[in-house]
Amino acid sequence: MSVRTIQPIAAIRHRHPREWLLIEVARLDRRTTTPVTGRLVAHAKRPERLERQAARTKGLVYLVFGSDTLPKGYAAAF
């Protein structure tokens, strides 16, 4: 499957567990403002490796970890 194909966010995360994902958002859930579909731009073991690419990506981007549990040393803020 092409990296540039629009796919459900859940499918992208499932395919890349334990990696950080940079996703260009294609569709948001308007009620919750949660990204629903997107295009995988890049993936890496460390989020720092995606920073430059995130800055160059046009449109809304979403940086997310592929698994539900974050690696040791990282925290989530809402």
N, CA, C and O atoms as a CHARMM CRD file, in Angstrom:
* protein
*
  312
    1    1 MET  N      0.84300  -1.18200   0.00000 PROA 1      0.00000
    2    1 MET  CA     0.00000   0.00000   0.00000 PROA 1      0.00000
    3    1 MET  C      0.88300   1.23900   0.00000 PROA 1      0.00000
    4    1 MET  O      1.89200   1.29100   0.70400 PROA 1      0.00000
    5    2 SER  N      0.50600   2.22100  -0.78200 PROA 2      0.00000
    6    2 SER  CA     1.28000   3.45200  -0.89600 PROA 2      0.00000
    7    2 SER  C      1.25400   4.25500   0.40300 PROA 2      0.00000
    8    2 SER  O      0.23500   4.31300   1.09100 PROA 2      0.00000
    9    3 VAL  N      2.37600   4.86600   0.72200 PROA 3      0.00000
   10    3 VAL  CA     2.47700   5.70000   1.91500 PROA 3      0.00000
   11    3 VAL  C      1.54000   6.90600   1.79200 PROA 3      0.00000
   12    3 VAL  O      1.05900   7.40900   2.80700 PROA 3      0.00000
   13    4 ARG  N      1.27200   7.37500   0.57700 PROA 4      0.00000
   14    4 ARG  CA     0.46600   8.57600   0.36000 PROA 4      0.00000
   15    4 ARG  C     -1.03300   8.29900   0.28800 PROA 4      0.00000
   16    4 ARG  O     -1.80000   9.23400   0.05500 PROA 4      0.00000
   17    5 THR  N     -1.48300   7.07300   0.47600 PROA 5      0.00000
   18    5 THR  CA    -2.89400   6.72800   0.43000 PROA 5      0.00000
   19    5 THR  C     -3.60200   7.19500   1.69900 PROA 5      0.00000
   20    5 THR  O     -3.08000   7.03300   2.80200 PROA 5      0.00000
   21    6 ILE  N     -4.79100   7.77600   1.53900 PROA 6      0.00000
   22    6 ILE  CA    -5.59300   8.15800   2.70600 PROA 6      0.00000
   23    6 ILE  C     -6.13200   6.88000   3.33500 PROA 6      0.00000
   24    6 ILE  O     -6.72300   6.03600   2.66100 PROA 6      0.00000
   25    7 GLN  N     -5.91300   6.75700   4.65300 PROA 7      0.00000
   26    7 GLN  CA    -6.31000   5.56300   5.39300 PROA 7      0.00000
   27    7 GLN  C     -6.86300   5.96300   6.75200 PROA 7      0.00000
   28    7 GLN  O     -6.60400   7.07000   7.22300 PROA 7      0.00000
   29    8 PRO  N     -7.62200   5.07300   7.39100 PROA 8      0.00000
   30    8 PRO  CA    -8.04100   5.34700   8.76600 PROA 8      0.00000
   31    8 PRO  C     -6.81600   5.45400   9.67900 PROA 8      0.00000
   32    8 PRO  O     -5.86000   4.69100   9.53400 PROA 8      0.00000
   33    9 ILE  N     -6.84900   6.39900  10.61400 PROA 9      0.00000
   34    9 ILE  CA    -5.74400   6.58300  11.55700 PROA 9      0.00000
   35    9 ILE  C     -5.48400   5.29100  12.32600 PROA 9      0.00000
   36    9 ILE  O     -4.33000   4.92300  12.54600 PROA 9      0.00000
   37   10 ALA  N     -6.54800   4.60000  12.73800 PROA 10     0.00000
   38   10 ALA  CA    -6.39300   3.35200  13.49400 PROA 10     0.00000
   39   10 ALA  C     -5.61800   2.31000  12.69900 PROA 10     0.00000
   40   10 ALA  O     -4.81100   1.57800  13.27100 PROA 10     0.00000
   41   11 ALA  N     -5.84600   2.22900  11.40000 PROA 11     0.00000
   42   11 ALA  CA    -5.13100   1.25900  10.55700 PROA 11     0.00000
   43   11 ALA  C     -3.64800   1.61100  10.45300 PROA 11     0.00000
   44   11 ALA  O     -2.79400   0.72600  10.48000 PROA 11     0.00000
   45   12 ILE  N     -3.34800   2.88600  10.33700 PROA 12     0.00000
   46   12 ILE  CA    -1.94800   3.32500  10.26400 PROA 12     0.00000
   47   12 ILE  C     -1.23900   2.98900  11.57300 PROA 12     0.00000
   48   12 ILE  O     -0.12800   2.46000  11.56100 PROA 12     0.00000
   49   13 ARG  N     -1.88000   3.29700  12.70300 PROA 13     0.00000
   50   13 ARG  CA    -1.28300   3.00600  14.01700 PROA 13     0.00000
   51   13 ARG  C     -1.07500   1.50400  14.20200 PROA 13     0.00000
   52   13 ARG  O     -0.05400   1.08000  14.74200 PROA 13     0.00000
   53   14 HSD  N     -2.02800   0.71200  13.76100 PROA 14     0.00000
   54   14 HSD  CA    -1.93300  -0.74600  13.90900 PROA 14     0.00000
   55   14 HSD  C     -0.73600  -1.30400  13.12500 PROA 14     0.00000
   56   14 HSD  O     -0.08300  -2.24900  13.56800 PROA 14     0.00000
   57   15 ARG  N     -0.46100  -0.71600  11.97100 PROA 15     0.00000
   58   15 ARG  CA     0.63000  -1.20000  11.12300 PROA 15     0.00000
   59   15 ARG  C      2.01300  -0.79400  11.63800 PROA 15     0.00000
   60   15 ARG  O      3.01900  -1.38600  11.24500 PROA 15     0.00000
   61   16 HSD  N      2.06800   0.21000  12.51100 PROA 16     0.00000
   62   16 HSD  CA     3.35800   0.71300  12.99800 PROA 16     0.00000
   63   16 HSD  C      3.37800   0.80200  14.52300 PROA 16     0.00000
   64   16 HSD  O      3.54000   1.89500  15.06700 PROA 16     0.00000
   65   17 PRO  N      3.21800  -0.31700  15.22000 PROA 17     0.00000
   66   17 PRO  CA     3.25600  -0.26400  16.68700 PROA 17     0.00000
   67   17 PRO  C      4.66000   0.11200  17.16700 PROA 17     0.00000
   68   17 PRO  O      5.65400  -0.19500  16.51000 PROA 17     0.00000
   69   18 ARG  N      4.72500   0.77600  18.31000 PROA 18     0.00000
   70   18 ARG  CA     5.98800   1.16200  18.94600 PROA 18     0.00000
   71   18 ARG  C      6.83300   2.10200  18.08300 PROA 18     0.00000
   72   18 ARG  O      8.05800   2.13900  18.20800 PROA 18     0.00000
   73   19 GLU  N      6.16500   2.86500  17.20300 PROA 19     0.00000
   74   19 GLU  CA     6.85300   3.89200  16.42000 PROA 19     0.00000
   75   19 GLU  C      6.04400   5.18400  16.48100 PROA 19     0.00000
   76   19 GLU  O      4.82800   5.16300  16.66800 PROA 19     0.00000
   77   20 TRP  N      6.73700   6.30200  16.31900 PROA 20     0.00000
   78   20 TRP  CA     6.08000   7.59600  16.23300 PROA 20     0.00000
   79   20 TRP  C      5.66900   7.81900  14.79100 PROA 20     0.00000
   80   20 TRP  O      6.42400   7.51400  13.86800 PROA 20     0.00000
   81   21 LEU  N      4.47000   8.35000  14.59800 PROA 21     0.00000
   82   21 LEU  CA     3.90400   8.50900  13.26300 PROA 21     0.00000
   83   21 LEU  C      3.59100   9.97800  12.99300 PROA 21     0.00000
   84   21 LEU  O      2.99200  10.65700  13.82700 PROA 21     0.00000
   85   22 LEU  N      3.99400  10.45300  11.84300 PROA 22     0.00000
   86   22 LEU  CA     3.64600  11.79300  11.39100 PROA 22     0.00000
   87   22 LEU  C      2.59700  11.61500  10.30100 PROA 22     0.00000
   88   22 LEU  O      2.87700  11.06200   9.23800 PROA 22     0.00000
   89   23 ILE  N      1.39100  12.08900  10.57700 PROA 23     0.00000
   90   23 ILE  CA     0.26200  11.86900   9.67700 PROA 23     0.00000
   91   23 ILE  C     -0.29900  13.21700   9.23700 PROA 23     0.00000
   92   23 ILE  O     -0.54500  14.09600  10.06300 PROA 23     0.00000
   93   24 GLU  N     -0.49900  13.37000   7.92900 PROA 24     0.00000
   94   24 GLU  CA    -1.19100  14.53600   7.38700 PROA 24     0.00000
   95   24 GLU  C     -2.68400  14.22300   7.45100 PROA 24     0.00000
   96   24 GLU  O     -3.14900  13.29300   6.79300 PROA 24     0.00000
   97   25 VAL  N     -3.42800  14.98000   8.22500 PROA 25     0.00000
   98   25 VAL  CA    -4.84000  14.69100   8.47900 PROA 25     0.00000
   99   25 VAL  C     -5.68600  15.01800   7.24800 PROA 25     0.00000
  100   25 VAL  O     -5.58400  16.10300   6.67600 PROA 25     0.00000
  101   26 ALA  N     -6.52200  14.05500   6.85400 PROA 26     0.00000
  102   26 ALA  CA    -7.43300  14.24900   5.72700 PROA 26     0.00000
  103   26 ALA  C     -8.85000  14.57500   6.20300 PROA 26     0.00000
  104   26 ALA  O     -9.56000  15.35100   5.56500 PROA 26     0.00000
  105   27 ARG  N     -9.26000  13.97300   7.33500 PROA 27     0.00000
  106   27 ARG  CA   -10.61700  14.20500   7.84100 PROA 27     0.00000
  107   27 ARG  C    -10.62700  14.16200   9.35800 PROA 27     0.00000
  108   27 ARG  O    -10.01900  13.28700   9.97400 PROA 27     0.00000
  109   28 LEU  N    -11.33200  15.12800   9.95300 PROA 28     0.00000
  110   28 LEU  CA   -11.51600  15.19800  11.40500 PROA 28     0.00000
  111   28 LEU  C    -12.95900  14.85500  11.75200 PROA 28     0.00000
  112   28 LEU  O    -13.87100  15.11600  10.96700 PROA 28     0.00000
  113   29 ASP  N    -13.16200  14.27200  12.92400 PROA 29     0.00000
  114   29 ASP  CA   -14.50700  14.13600  13.48100 PROA 29     0.00000
  115   29 ASP  C    -14.85700  15.52700  14.00800 PROA 29     0.00000
  116   29 ASP  O    -14.21800  16.00600  14.94500 PROA 29     0.00000
  117   30 ARG  N    -15.84300  16.16900  13.43100 PROA 30     0.00000
  118   30 ARG  CA   -16.17600  17.55700  13.79600 PROA 30     0.00000
  119   30 ARG  C    -16.62800  17.69700  15.24300 PROA 30     0.00000
  120   30 ARG  O    -16.38800  18.72600  15.87500 PROA 30     0.00000
  121   31 ARG  N    -17.27400  16.67600  15.76500 PROA 31     0.00000
  122   31 ARG  CA   -17.78900  16.74900  17.13300 PROA 31     0.00000
  123   31 ARG  C    -16.65900  16.68300  18.15700 PROA 31     0.00000
  124   31 ARG  O    -16.65400  17.43700  19.13000 PROA 31     0.00000
  125   32 THR  N    -15.69900  15.77800  17.93700 PROA 32     0.00000
  126   32 THR  CA   -14.62500  15.57800  18.91400 PROA 32     0.00000
  127   32 THR  C    -13.29700  16.19900  18.48700 PROA 32     0.00000
  128   32 THR  O    -12.36000  16.24600  19.28400 PROA 32     0.00000
  129   33 THR  N    -13.20100  16.67000  17.26200 PROA 33     0.00000
  130   33 THR  CA   -11.97400  17.19400  16.63900 PROA 33     0.00000
  131   33 THR  C    -10.83800  16.17200  16.63500 PROA 33     0.00000
  132   33 THR  O     -9.66200  16.53200  16.67000 PROA 33     0.00000
  133   34 THR  N    -11.21100  14.89900  16.59200 PROA 34     0.00000
  134   34 THR  CA   -10.23900  13.81000  16.54400 PROA 34     0.00000
  135   34 THR  C     -9.93100  13.46800  15.09000 PROA 34     0.00000
  136   34 THR  O    -10.85900  13.32100  14.29500 PROA 34     0.00000
  137   35 PRO  N     -8.64000  13.33300  14.71100 PROA 35     0.00000
  138   35 PRO  CA    -8.31700  12.90200  13.35500 PROA 35     0.00000
  139   35 PRO  C     -8.88800  11.50600  13.08400 PROA 35     0.00000
  140   35 PRO  O     -8.73500  10.59600  13.89800 PROA 35     0.00000
  141   36 VAL  N     -9.54400  11.35100  11.93400 PROA 36     0.00000
  142   36 VAL  CA   -10.17200  10.07800  11.57200 PROA 36     0.00000
  143   36 VAL  C     -9.39900   9.38600  10.45400 PROA 36     0.00000
  144   36 VAL  O     -9.12900   8.18700  10.53500 PROA 36     0.00000
  145   37 THR  N     -9.04500  10.13200   9.41500 PROA 37     0.00000
  146   37 THR  CA    -8.27400   9.56900   8.30900 PROA 37     0.00000
  147   37 THR  C     -7.10200  10.49000   7.99100 PROA 37     0.00000
  148   37 THR  O     -7.10700  11.67300   8.33100 PROA 37     0.00000
  149   38 GLY  N     -6.09500   9.91600   7.32800 PROA 38     0.00000
  150   38 GLY  CA    -4.94100  10.71300   6.95200 PROA 38     0.00000
  151   38 GLY  C     -3.96300   9.93700   6.09900 PROA 38     0.00000
  152   38 GLY  O     -4.18100   8.77500   5.75800 PROA 38     0.00000
  153   39 ARG  N     -2.87100  10.62000   5.76200 PROA 39     0.00000
  154   39 ARG  CA    -1.78800  10.02400   4.96800 PROA 39     0.00000
  155   39 ARG  C     -0.54800   9.93300   5.84900 PROA 39     0.00000
  156   39 ARG  O     -0.16100  10.91300   6.48700 PROA 39     0.00000
  157   40 LEU  N      0.06600   8.77300   5.88300 PROA 40     0.00000
  158   40 LEU  CA     1.31300   8.62000   6.62300 PROA 40     0.00000
  159   40 LEU  C      2.41200   9.36700   5.87700 PROA 40     0.00000
  160   40 LEU  O      2.70200   9.06300   4.72000 PROA 40     0.00000
  161   41 VAL  N      3.01600  10.33600   6.53800 PROA 41     0.00000
  162   41 VAL  CA     4.10400  11.11900   5.94600 PROA 41     0.00000
  163   41 VAL  C      5.43600  10.45900   6.27400 PROA 41     0.00000
  164   41 VAL  O      6.29200  10.31300   5.40100 PROA 41     0.00000
  165   42 ALA  N      5.61500  10.05300   7.54900 PROA 42     0.00000
  166   42 ALA  CA     6.86600   9.42400   7.98200 PROA 42     0.00000
  167   42 ALA  C      6.63300   8.71500   9.30700 PROA 42     0.00000
  168   42 ALA  O      5.65200   8.97500  10.00400 PROA 42     0.00000
  169   43 HSD  N      7.55600   7.80900   9.64400 PROA 43     0.00000
  170   43 HSD  CA     7.52200   7.14600  10.95100 PROA 43     0.00000
  171   43 HSD  C      8.94700   6.94000  11.42500 PROA 43     0.00000
  172   43 HSD  O      9.86400   6.78600  10.61800 PROA 43     0.00000
  173   44 ALA  N      9.13100   6.93900  12.76000 PROA 44     0.00000
  174   44 ALA  CA    10.47000   6.82700  13.33500 PROA 44     0.00000
  175   44 ALA  C     10.37400   6.28700  14.75600 PROA 44     0.00000
  176   44 ALA  O      9.31000   6.32200  15.37400 PROA 44     0.00000
  177   45 LYS  N     11.48900   5.79000  15.26400 PROA 45     0.00000
  178   45 LYS  CA    11.54000   5.28700  16.64000 PROA 45     0.00000
  179   45 LYS  C     11.52900   6.43000  17.65600 PROA 45     0.00000
  180   45 LYS  O     11.07900   6.24700  18.78700 PROA 45     0.00000
  181   46 ARG  N     12.02500   7.61300  17.25900 PROA 46     0.00000
  182   46 ARG  CA    12.07000   8.77000  18.16400 PROA 46     0.00000
  183   46 ARG  C     11.33200   9.94300  17.51800 PROA 46     0.00000
  184   46 ARG  O     11.52800  10.20800  16.33200 PROA 46     0.00000
  185   47 PRO  N     10.49100  10.64900  18.27100 PROA 47     0.00000
  186   47 PRO  CA     9.71300  11.74000  17.67500 PROA 47     0.00000
  187   47 PRO  C     10.57200  12.90400  17.17900 PROA 47     0.00000
  188   47 PRO  O     10.16500  13.62600  16.26800 PROA 47     0.00000
  189   48 GLU  N     11.74400  13.09000  17.76400 PROA 48     0.00000
  190   48 GLU  CA    12.62600  14.18400  17.34900 PROA 48     0.00000
  191   48 GLU  C     13.00900  14.06900  15.87500 PROA 48     0.00000
  192   48 GLU  O     13.27400  15.07700  15.22000 PROA 48     0.00000
  193   49 ARG  N     13.03800  12.86400  15.36500 PROA 49     0.00000
  194   49 ARG  CA    13.41600  12.64800  13.96200 PROA 49     0.00000
  195   49 ARG  C     12.33200  13.12000  12.98500 PROA 49     0.00000
  196   49 ARG  O     12.57500  13.19800  11.78100 PROA 49     0.00000
  197   50 LEU  N     11.15500  13.42800  13.49200 PROA 50     0.00000
  198   50 LEU  CA    10.04400  13.83700  12.63100 PROA 50     0.00000
  199   50 LEU  C      9.79800  15.34700  12.65500 PROA 50     0.00000
  200   50 LEU  O      8.95700  15.84200  11.90400 PROA 50     0.00000
  201   51 GLU  N     10.51300  16.08100  13.49800 PROA 51     0.00000
  202   51 GLU  CA    10.24800  17.51200  13.68400 PROA 51     0.00000
  203   51 GLU  C     10.42000  18.33400  12.41200 PROA 51     0.00000
  204   51 GLU  O      9.53700  19.12300  12.07400 PROA 51     0.00000
  205   52 ARG  N     11.51100  18.17400  11.71100 PROA 52     0.00000
  206   52 ARG  CA    11.74200  18.95300  10.48400 PROA 52     0.00000
  207   52 ARG  C     10.69200  18.64800   9.42800 PROA 52     0.00000
  208   52 ARG  O     10.17700  19.54600   8.76200 PROA 52     0.00000
  209   53 GLN  N     10.38700  17.36900   9.28900 PROA 53     0.00000
  210   53 GLN  CA     9.39800  16.98200   8.28800 PROA 53     0.00000
  211   53 GLN  C      8.01500  17.52600   8.65500 PROA 53     0.00000
  212   53 GLN  O      7.24900  17.91200   7.77300 PROA 53     0.00000
  213   54 ALA  N      7.69600  17.55800   9.93400 PROA 54     0.00000
  214   54 ALA  CA     6.41200  18.11000  10.37700 PROA 54     0.00000
  215   54 ALA  C      6.31700  19.59100  10.01500 PROA 54     0.00000
  216   54 ALA  O      5.26300  20.06100   9.59000 PROA 54     0.00000
  217   55 ALA  N      7.40900  20.31800  10.18100 PROA 55     0.00000
  218   55 ALA  CA     7.42100  21.74700   9.86300 PROA 55     0.00000
  219   55 ALA  C      7.24800  21.99600   8.36700 PROA 55     0.00000
  220   55 ALA  O      6.69200  23.02100   7.97200 PROA 55     0.00000
  221   56 ARG  N      7.71600  21.07600   7.53500 PROA 56     0.00000
  222   56 ARG  CA     7.61400  21.22400   6.07800 PROA 56     0.00000
  223   56 ARG  C      6.29000  20.72600   5.51400 PROA 56     0.00000
  224   56 ARG  O      5.93900  21.06700   4.38400 PROA 56     0.00000
  225   57 THR  N      5.55900  19.93600   6.26500 PROA 57     0.00000
  226   57 THR  CA     4.31800  19.34600   5.77000 PROA 57     0.00000
  227   57 THR  C      3.20700  20.38900   5.77900 PROA 57     0.00000
  228   57 THR  O      2.98200  21.06100   6.78500 PROA 57     0.00000
  229   58 LYS  N      2.51600  20.51600   4.64800 PROA 58     0.00000
  230   58 LYS  CA     1.41700  21.47700   4.53800 PROA 58     0.00000
  231   58 LYS  C      0.15300  20.86100   5.11000 PROA 58     0.00000
  232   58 LYS  O     -0.02100  19.64300   5.09800 PROA 58     0.00000
  233   59 GLY  N     -0.70800  21.69900   5.60000 PROA 59     0.00000
  234   59 GLY  CA    -1.97200  21.22000   6.15400 PROA 59     0.00000
  235   59 GLY  C     -1.82800  20.83400   7.61400 PROA 59     0.00000
  236   59 GLY  O     -0.81100  21.10700   8.25200 PROA 59     0.00000
  237   60 LEU  N     -2.85500  20.19900   8.12400 PROA 60     0.00000
  238   60 LEU  CA    -2.90000  19.77900   9.52100 PROA 60     0.00000
  239   60 LEU  C     -2.11200  18.48600   9.69300 PROA 60     0.00000
  240   60 LEU  O     -2.34900  17.51800   8.97000 PROA 60     0.00000
  241   61 VAL  N     -1.17800  18.45900  10.64000 PROA 61     0.00000
  242   61 VAL  CA    -0.39900  17.24900  10.89400 PROA 61     0.00000
  243   61 VAL  C     -0.70500  16.71700  12.28600 PROA 61     0.00000
  244   61 VAL  O     -1.10000  17.46000  13.18400 PROA 61     0.00000
  245   62 TYR  N     -0.51600  15.43000  12.44000 PROA 62     0.00000
  246   62 TYR  CA    -0.82100  14.70900  13.67700 PROA 62     0.00000
  247   62 TYR  C      0.38700  13.84800  13.99100 PROA 62     0.00000
  248   62 TYR  O      0.76000  12.98600  13.19500 PROA 62     0.00000
  249   63 LEU  N      1.00300  14.07200  15.14600 PROA 63     0.00000
  250   63 LEU  CA     2.12700  13.26100  15.60100 PROA 63     0.00000
  251   63 LEU  C      1.60800  12.37800  16.71800 PROA 63     0.00000
  252   63 LEU  O      1.16800  12.87500  17.75400 PROA 63     0.00000
  253   64 VAL  N      1.65800  11.07200  16.51300 PROA 64     0.00000
  254   64 VAL  CA     1.05800  10.13200  17.46100 PROA 64     0.00000
  255   64 VAL  C      1.93500   8.89500  17.57000 PROA 64     0.00000
  256   64 VAL  O      2.63200   8.53300  16.62200 PROA 64     0.00000
  257   65 PHE  N      1.89700   8.25100  18.73000 PROA 65     0.00000
  258   65 PHE  CA     2.61700   6.99000  18.92200 PROA 65     0.00000
  259   65 PHE  C      1.72400   5.86200  18.42800 PROA 65     0.00000
  260   65 PHE  O      0.50800   5.91200  18.61600 PROA 65     0.00000
  261   66 GLY  N      2.30000   4.85800  17.80700 PROA 66     0.00000
  262   66 GLY  CA     1.53900   3.77500  17.19500 PROA 66     0.00000
  263   66 GLY  C      0.82000   2.86200  18.16400 PROA 66     0.00000
  264   66 GLY  O     -0.17100   2.23700  17.78800 PROA 66     0.00000
  265   67 SER  N      1.28100   2.76400  19.39400 PROA 67     0.00000
  266   67 SER  CA     0.65200   1.91000  20.40300 PROA 67     0.00000
  267   67 SER  C     -0.09100   2.77300  21.41700 PROA 67     0.00000
  268   67 SER  O      0.14300   3.97900  21.50300 PROA 67     0.00000
  269   68 ASP  N     -0.98000   2.16100  22.17700 PROA 68     0.00000
  270   68 ASP  CA    -1.73900   2.89700  23.18900 PROA 68     0.00000
  271   68 ASP  C     -0.89000   3.27200  24.40100 PROA 68     0.00000
  272   68 ASP  O     -1.20600   4.24000  25.09400 PROA 68     0.00000
  273   69 THR  N      0.17600   2.52600  24.66800 PROA 69     0.00000
  274   69 THR  CA     1.05800   2.78700  25.80200 PROA 69     0.00000
  275   69 THR  C      2.30600   3.51200  25.31400 PROA 69     0.00000
  276   69 THR  O      3.00100   3.02500  24.42300 PROA 69     0.00000
  277   70 LEU  N      2.59100   4.67700  25.89800 PROA 70     0.00000
  278   70 LEU  CA     3.77500   5.44200  25.50000 PROA 70     0.00000
  279   70 LEU  C      5.04400   4.78500  26.02900 PROA 70     0.00000
  280   70 LEU  O      5.01100   4.11600  27.06200 PROA 70     0.00000
  281   71 PRO  N      6.16800   4.97000  25.32500 PROA 71     0.00000
  282   71 PRO  CA     7.43400   4.43200  25.80800 PROA 71     0.00000
  283   71 PRO  C      7.85700   5.11100  27.11200 PROA 71     0.00000
  284   71 PRO  O      7.42400   6.22400  27.41100 PROA 71     0.00000
  285   72 LYS  N      8.69200   4.44200  27.86700 PROA 72     0.00000
  286   72 LYS  CA     9.20600   4.98900  29.12200 PROA 72     0.00000
  287   72 LYS  C      9.89600   6.32400  28.84300 PROA 72     0.00000
  288   72 LYS  O     10.65700   6.46000  27.88500 PROA 72     0.00000
  289   73 GLY  N      9.61400   7.29900  29.69700 PROA 73     0.00000
  290   73 GLY  CA    10.22100   8.61300  29.54300 PROA 73     0.00000
  291   73 GLY  C      9.33700   9.62200  28.82500 PROA 73     0.00000
  292   73 GLY  O      9.69900  10.79600  28.74200 PROA 73     0.00000
  293   74 TYR  N      8.18400   9.19900  28.30300 PROA 74     0.00000
  294   74 TYR  CA     7.26300  10.09200  27.60700 PROA 74     0.00000
  295   74 TYR  C      5.96400  10.18000  28.39000 PROA 74     0.00000
  296   74 TYR  O      5.59000   9.24800  29.10200 PROA 74     0.00000
  297   75 ALA  N      5.27900  11.31400  28.25100 PROA 75     0.00000
  298   75 ALA  CA     3.99600  11.51400  28.92300 PROA 75     0.00000
  299   75 ALA  C      3.04000  12.19300  27.95200 PROA 75     0.00000
  300   75 ALA  O      3.46800  12.85200  27.00400 PROA 75     0.00000
  301   76 ALA  N      1.76500  12.03200  28.19000 PROA 76     0.00000
  302   76 ALA  CA     0.73900  12.67700  27.36700 PROA 76     0.00000
  303   76 ALA  C      0.13700  13.84200  28.13800 PROA 76     0.00000
  304   76 ALA  O     -0.04100  13.76700  29.35400 PROA 76     0.00000
  305   77 ALA  N     -0.17200  14.90700  27.43100 PROA 77     0.00000
  306   77 ALA  CA    -0.82900  16.06700  28.03900 PROA 77     0.00000
  307   77 ALA  C     -2.05200  16.41400  27.20200 PROA 77     0.00000
  308   77 ALA  O     -2.02100  16.34400  25.97400 PROA 77     0.00000
  309   78 PHE  N     -3.10900  16.78100  27.87200 PROA 78     0.00000
  310   78 PHE  CA    -4.35100  17.11100  27.16100 PROA 78     0.00000
  311   78 PHE  C     -4.78800  18.51000  27.49600 PROA 78     0.00000
  312   78 PHE  O     -5.81400  18.97300  26.99600 PROA 78     0.00000
